[in-house]
Amino acid sequence: MVALYLTIFISLIIALIFLVLFLSSVKTGQYEDTYTPSVRMVLDEFDEEKKQE
């Protein structure tokens, strides 16, 4: 029974660590750019075509 309580306690600590890391990444603005990743490939192709000309 002690092993069960220990694994639950450790999993809660790990979950809290991930929650703190997620909230800190949201607070620093790492998820604010939603447009650029979707068009990065297209923009790179246009840049390469302009360089070749």
N, C-alpha and C positions, 0 to 999 in steps of 0.2 A: 504494500500500500504506500510505503514511503517513496518507492520508485515512481509511482503514478503522480504523487504530489510534486516530486522533484521535476519530472518532465513537464508538468503543467506550469510550474513556476518558471522554468527555463524558457518554455515557449512563449509565455507572456512577456518575459524580459526581451526576447528577440523581437516580438511583435512591437513592443514599445520603441525599441531602437529603430526599427524600420519606419514606424510612424513619425518619429522625431526627424529622421533623415528626409523623409518625404516632405514634411511640413517645412523644413529648412530649405529644401530645393525649390518649393513653391514660393517661399518668401523671398528668395534671391532672384526669382524671375526666370528660371530655367525653362518654364513651359509657356512663356508668353509668345514666342514666335511660332505661329501655326501656319503661316502662309509660305515661308521660304522652303521648307522641306518638300512641299508638294510640287514646286516648280523648279527646284534646283537642277534637275536633269535637263529640263527644257532650256533654262538660262545658260547652262554650261554648253549645250549644243550651239546656241546662238553665238556665244563667245568664241568657240572654236571656228565657226564659219567666218566670223569677222576677222580673225587672225589669219586665216588662209587667203583672204582677199587682198 
